[in-house]
Structures are given as C-alpha cells and as structure tokens.
Amino acid sequence: MTLRCRERLLFDTMPWLSRAQQEHDAFTSALRGHGVEVLYLTELLQDALEYETARADAIGSVLADPALGEELRALVHDHLEALSPEALAQSLIAGLSPAEFRTGRGVVFELLDRHDFIIEPLPNLVFTRDSSFWIGDRMAVASLAAPARRREPELLSVIYRHHPRFAGARSLYQPGPEQVHGGDVLLLAPGVLAVGVGQRTGPAGLERLCRHAFDAGLAHTVLAVPIDQRSQAAHLDTICTVLDTGTVLMHPAVAYTLAAHTILPRPDGMRVSRPRPFLEAAAQALGIDRLRLIDAGLDPVSGPREQGDEGHNALVIAPGLAVCHERNAETICLLEAAGLTVIAVPGSELASRRGGPRGMACPVGRDPAATAPAGPDPFHHAEPIRALFRAVAEAGAAGAHPDADVPAAPEPVPLPAAAAAGWPAVTRRGDLAAGQHRSSAEQQDGSSHELAQAG
C-alpha cells in the first residue's frame, strides 16, 4: 500500500506496519490472558480453503469484478486455482499486483498502472466486526456500503459456510442489496437491539434485519437510531459501548442528543414509533426506570478528542472487565472510578482513525455467567466471573492449527434471571475475533497465534 492507495484505508495516514503488528499482538495477548480464545480469520480462511466448494466460492468473489475483462479473468482463475490454501488466502486478503502476476497479458493487463492491483487488497479487514456480527447463536453477515469493502463479508461467508468450526451454525442475515454494517448493531439486552441508521446501514437493511430477528425470536424490540455519518461518527458502536445490562458508556454531548424510533413486531407488519430521546427509549425497552450512563469525556478539551480516538469503542469481555486503548486516559479513569477493571492496550497505529478494540473484534458468543455478584451493583465485586469469550481475527499465519471440536452450547440463561442479575446479554457459547495481517516469516515463533483453550 502506498499514499496513492490511501483512499482505500480507514486510517488518516499510512500505518506504521511493524508497530501496528506489535499493538495487535499486545491486544490479542491481553485477551488470551483473561480467558479469551482468539481465532485468527486468516487461519480460519486457510482451513476452509482446503474444501473445493469453499475455494470455488472464494475465487468466484474475485472473478465477479467486471474490471478484469474476459481474458484477464480467465488467467486469474487459472492462477488462483493452482495456489495452495495458504497462498490463496494471502492473495484474497493482501491482493495481487501486476508485478506478482507474471503470466498476465491482454488489453486490461497491459493498461494497468504498476501501482494498480489485479485483486484489490483488504487492509480494512482488521475491523472484523464491520463485516459480521452474531445475535445469540445466529450469525449475520453484513452488506457494506463501500464498494472497496464488498469482498470482506464475502470472505466471512466462506468461513461460516465451510469451516468445520461453524458447522451447524444458523444464519440470521446474509449480504444483499440493502446495506447493513456490523458496527451499527448493538445488543442492549436479550431481545433488545439498537441499530444505527445512516449512510452505512440504510432503512431497507434495518427493515430486513428487524424482520429476520423478530421471526427468529431473537428480538422483541429494535431501536432505530439515526446517525449523521457525514461527520466522524462512523457507527453506533463508536459512540456507545454497552458495559452491562442497563449501563452504557457514552459522550454526554452525544448521549443527550441521539433520538430513537422504537420498532415492534405486529401480525400485519412492524410498528414504528415517533422519535424519542435514545436514553429514554432504551430504558423503556429494557423495562427499567433509566439507563446508568457513564459520561465519558466531560472535559471540554479532552472529551471531543477521546471521542475521535474511539474512547467509546471499548470491548467488554466479562462483567466489569473492559479493553480500551491506553491513549484514552480520561475514559479509562472514568471507567475505573465507576468500578470497572480496565485492560489498557496500545493503539496509536491501529486506532489512527475510527478504530477501537470493539471494532477489531467480532464477538461470536459468551459462556453465561455462573452466578450473579453480591450486592445490587454488578460492577462492585473484587474478582469478576469471567465468561469465556472467543473471537475471530484478521491475521496472517504460517499454517493452520488443528482445532478441537466446538463444545456443545449450554442452555441459555433464562431472561428474567439474566436481566435481574445485570449480566451481559449474550448467553450462548461461541467465538470472538481480532486481528492483524502478518507475513509467514514473522509467525514462525508461534508466540502470537496459539489458540488458548479456556473454560
């Protein structure tokens, strides 16, 4: 990637690669150190590409690009078919340049600039939650608005359909013409979703997601939250983090200006309310008097800066336990003052624009908490019960790990008990994701991609 390609990146500047790799290693190491099993997306893709049907789907997503033309498309097909699963995964993620394609010829190939790509790279795949999200035990693959990011959810679809790890997993949403962005979907509590609506998630995508969630019994209420995404408010989860049932982290300047439409299922369609303040509509949907709001960024100088640095894109991996970028010092202090334990990780390169720990992890599920903490406030406990939290991550690897069978999913925690306890809403066992792309040579020591079996 060069400055000529910068418009493809979700970063303000070209990232410093080696430092970004170090930051990602620190992120995944911190997760594993707190009972998280980290799965890298590249390893999962390599495993899936061992199967001919998966290879055909993945190669087909590349050949669908009309810019290739007939002659170059045929040559690219033959080239990709001859690659090993590891080399094919590399080309699908890191792209293919004219200099790397020595058998290229024809009109389209000869007119390519040396800085162009035959297969476009996917540098933004590090933000794994953009491309897919899970609600309960159902997967949803997003439809991203940016044409340059079209293939990201397609690779996730290949993994979910063909990798043995996800055998039997049921689908809630698949890519279509309607736009849905994973970062716009928040699970406020069992049965209650909040969905940001703007340039990245359109009203039509929201409608289809609502219908599927209602039909599957995974939601009884959906809050549609309009977001002006012409500014830097990229997604709903960049301005709101659900810390626990009924508790959220938000910048006050945003929290008290957001509105929401309540959407409820009806036999003859869906009922949509008039807009109301977001905090009020969310409290009513949760059946509580009011949300507990942790106001991040009260200082008029540092507050807006930390909002821009993804201070509210924290990743909660257990009750009272959150991962934040260390640069957001004020947000960390406020969370600790509220009784949370904060894992501070470096993020100067990975978070150079609109990227936080939550955006770099695709939560697939959690083990239910075994018991509720003592006392009425779930944050004030000395040693939080840490639910198993697995993840899928965008990262390179020297080879795929032999993976154990996924343990049988436990029965869901009954909704009234879970809500009364104030524990996180997701109640089934699954997997989480976070990642960085690295060369095979850098993976030889195996220090950053060991699967940590927890639980």
N, C-alpha and C positions, 0 to 999 in steps of 0.2 A: 504494500500500500504506500502511495506517495501523496503529496499535497494535492496532486491532480485528482485523486480519488476521495478527497476529504468529505465531499458532499454525501458519500455513502455511509459515513460514520456517525454514530450517535455520540460524538465527542467534539469538544470545542477545538482541540488540537490533535495532532498525531500522537497517540500514546507512546510512552517510553516502554518498549516491549519487555525488556528484562525486569524492570521494576513492576510492571503490571503482573508478570508471572509470579514474582515474589509476593505481591499483595494477594494474589489469588491463592497461592499456597498457604499463606497465613490464614486466610478466610476458611479454606476447607479444613486446615489443621485444627482451627478453633472449633469448628462444627464437630469433627470427629472426637475431639477432646471432651465434648459434652453430650456424648451418647448418640450422635447423628451418624448414620451410614450415608456416605457420599458416593453417588454413582455418577460417573462422567459420561456425558452424552456421546462423545466420540467413541468410547469403548462400547457403549450400547449399540451404536450405529455399526461399528465393525462386526459385532456379533450378529446383528440382524442381516448384514450383507452376506453372510455365509449361505443364506437361503436364496434360491433363484427368484422366487416371487418378490422378495424384498429388493433384490438387485434390479429387477425389471421396473419396479415402481420408482426407485430412486433415479435410475438412469432416464426413465421416461419424464421425470420432472425437469431434468436438464434439457432434454431434446424438445420440450414444448416451447422453448424460447424461439419466437419467429425470426429473431435477428440472425439466427445461424444460417438460414438458407438451406436448400436441399443437399448440395454437395458437401458442405462442411458438416451438416447434421449427420450424414451417413458416416463420415470419417470419425467424428466424435463418438458416435455409437460404437464403432469397432474398437476405438481406443479404450473406452471405458469398460467394455465387455472383457477386455484382456487383462484388466487390472485385478490384483488381489483385493480382498476385502479391506485391508489396511490402506492400500494405495487409493482405492476407490473412495473411501471415507475422506481421505486427505483432499482429493480433488473436489469432492462435493462441498467441503467446508472451506478450504483455502483457495479454491478456484483453479483455473488453468489458463496460463498466459500463452501467447503465440510462441514465445521462446521455448516453452516447455513442450510444445506440440510439434515435434519435428516432422511429422508426416502430413502436416497441413498443406493445403493447396486450394486453388479455386478463387473465384471472384471475391467472395466475402473474406476469406483468409488473407488474400494479398492486400486488401484495402484496410485491414486492421492496423491501427497505430501500435507501435511496440509497447505502449503503456496500457493498451486495452486488454480486456480479458475475453477469452472464448467462453469460459464458465466463470460467472461472477463470484467472487469470494463472499463469505457471510461473516464479516467482522463483528456484527451486532448480535451474533448468536450467543454471546456471553450473557446477554439478558434473557435467560431461558424462560422466565415467567411470561414474557411477552407472547411467546408462541403457543403456550398451552397452559392449562390450569385444571385443577381437579376440584370437584364438589362432591363430598362424601367419597364413595367408591367409583365415581364416574369420571372419565377423562373428557376434556373438552379441548379441541384443537382450534386455535384462533384463526381468524381471517384478517391478516394485517393489511392496513391501507396502503403502505408504501410499496410500490412495485418491486423495488430492490430487495424487499424482505419476503417476497412471496414464497421462496423455497424454504425458508426457516420452518414454518409449520408443516410443510410437506415432509421434511426430514423427520420431524416428531411423529407424524402419522406413520411413516415407515417403521419407526421403532415400536410404537404402540401396537401396530398391527402384527408385526412379525417377530419381535423379540420374545423368547420363552418367558422372560420375567413378567411380562404383561399378558400372558395367555389367560383368556377368560375375562379380562377387564372389559367392562362395558363402556360404550361411548355415549356421551351426552350431547356433544356438539362437534360437527366436522366443518372444515372450511367450505365456504360458499360465496356467492356474490355479496352477501351482506357482511359488513365489517364488524368484527369483534376483536378487541385487544385484551390479552390476558391481564395486563396491568390495570385495567379498568374494573375488574371484577373482585369484590371483597366479600368474604363470608363473615357477616357480623355476628351470627349465632346460628345454631341449627335451624334451618328453614328460612333464614332471613339473608337475602343478598342485597348488596348495594352495587350499582353498575354506573360508572361514569359514562356520560354520553357527550360526544363532541365530534372532532374530526377523525378520531381513531376508532371509536365504537359508535356506529350510527344507530338511529332509531330502529331501522329494519333489523339490524343484527341483535339489538336489545330485545325486540319482539320475539324473534325466533328463539333466542336463549331463554326468555321467560316461558315460552310455551313448552319447551323441552324440560325445563326444570320443574314446572308445575305438573306436567304429565308424568314425570318420573317420581313425583312425591318428594323431591329434594328441596323444594321451597314452597312456602305458603304466602310469602310477601317478598316483593322485589322493589327496592328504591331506585328510581332512575334519577341520577344526579347530573344535571347539565354542567359541563366544564368548558370554559373558554380556553381551548388548547392552542389558540394563536399566540398566547403568551407562553411562558416556560412551564406552565402547569401541565406537564405531559400526560399523566394518568392519574386516576383516583388514588392509587396506592403510593404516589409520590407526595400526596398531601394529607393522607390519613393512614395510620397504622392501627390495626385492631390489636391491642395489648392483651385483652381478655374480654370475656362476655360483658358488654356494657361499659368497657373502658377503652378509650381511643387516645392516640397521640396526634395532635393537630396544631398548626399555627393558628393563633386566635384570629388573625386577620382573615383567614380563610374559613375557619370553623363557623364563624357567625355570619358569613355572607353566602355560604352554599345553601341552595334550595334542593328539594327532592319531591318527586312525584311518587306516590305510593301506588303500586300495581298489584292487584289481587285477581286470582282466577275466578271466573264465573262460568256457568254452564254454556252461556251464549257468547263467550268471548272473555276478554280481560277488561277489568275496570281500572281506569287511571284517574287518580285524584288531581286536584289543583295543586300547584306547588306550595310547599310549606318549608319552614326552616329545616335544614338537614338534621340538626341535633334533635329537634322536636319529633320529626317523623321517625327517626331511628329509634328513639326511646319508646315511642308508641308501638312500633313493630316488635320490639324486644319485650314489651309488657312491663316496662319499668318507668319510674317517675322521670328520671333524667339520666343521660349518659354521664359517666365520670370522665371528664375531659382533662387531660394533662396538657396544659398550654405550653407549647414549646416555642421558644423564640420571643419571649416577652420584651427583651431589649430591642429598642428601635433600630439599632445598628446591626447587631449580630443576628437578630431574628430573621430578617429577609435573606441574609447571606446563607444561613444554615438551611432555610427553605430551599434556596437554589442549589445547595450542596447535598440535597437528598437527606436532610436531617430527619425527615418523617418517613423515610423508606427503610425503617428498621425491620429486622427479621426476628420474629418471636418463635423460639424453638421449644419452649416449655412455659408453663405458668410462671410469670415473674422473671423470665430469662430472655433477654433480647440481645441481638447482634447489631452494632452500629459502627459506622465509620468513625475512627478516632478524631478526625478533623472537626466533627460536630460536638465540640466540647460542652457547649451550653445545653444542648439537648441531652447529652449523657448525664450531666449534673442534675437536670430536672427529673429524669427517669430514676436516678438513684435516690433523689430526695423523695420520690413517690413510693420507694420501697422495692424497686426492681433491681435485679442484678444485671449489669450491662457488660457484654463482651465487646471490647473496643478493638477493632481490626483496622490496619492501614488501608487507605483507599484513595490516595491522591491521583493515581493514574487510572484506576478502574472507574473512579467516580468523577472523571474530569468533565462530565456533563450528564446530568439527569440519570445517574445510575447509583443505586444503593444496594445493600445486602439483600433486601427483599426482591428487587428486580433481577438479581443474579442467582436466584434460587426458585425452582419450580416445585413447590410442595405437592407431593402426591398423597400423603396421609400421615396420620399420627396414631400411636397407640393411645387408647383412652387412659386418662389419669386414674390411678387405682383408688385413691381416696381424696377427699377434699381437705384443704388445710384447716388448721384450727383457727377459730376467730372469724368474724364477719368479713374481714378484708383479705382476699386471696393473695395480696402482694406481701403481707407482713408475716412471712414464715422464714425460718432460718435456712432450711435446705429444701428448695423446691423439688417436687417429684418430677423427674424429667421424663417426659414421654418420648418414646422412640420416634425419631423424625428423619426419614430418609430423603434423599434428593438425587435428581438427575442433573448433570452438569455438562456444559460445553467445554471439552478439554481434549487435547491430544494424548495419545498413549502409545507405548511401544507395542503393546499387544493387549488382547482382551483377557480379563480374569475369568477363570471358571467360576460360575456363580452358583450358589446354593439355591435350592428351591425356595420360593417365597412361602413363609409360614402362613398357615390358614388365618384368615381375618377373624378377629374376635367379634363377638356380637356388639352392636352399637350400645353406647351408654344411653339409657332412657333419657329422653329430652328433659322432662321436669327435673330429674336429679342433676343432670349436667348443668342446666341453667341455674338451678339453685346454688350449685357449688361454685359457679362462676368460672368454670374451666373452659379451655379452648373448645371451639365448636366442632372441629373435625374429629370424628370418633373412630375411624377405622384405620387399620394398619396399612401402610403404603410406603412410598419412597419420595425423597426430596432432591433438588438439583442445583448445582452451582459450578461455574467453570471458566477455564481459560484454555486457549489453544497452544500447545507446546510441541516442539519437534520430538521425533523419536529419540534422538541423542540425549535430549535433556531429561528424558524419562527413565534412563537406564538404571538410576539408583533406586527407582521404585518408591521413593520416600513420600511422594505426594498423591499417589493414586491407589494405595492399599484400601481395600474395602474393609470397613470397620463394622463387624457384626455386633450389634448392640441389642440389649433387651433380654 
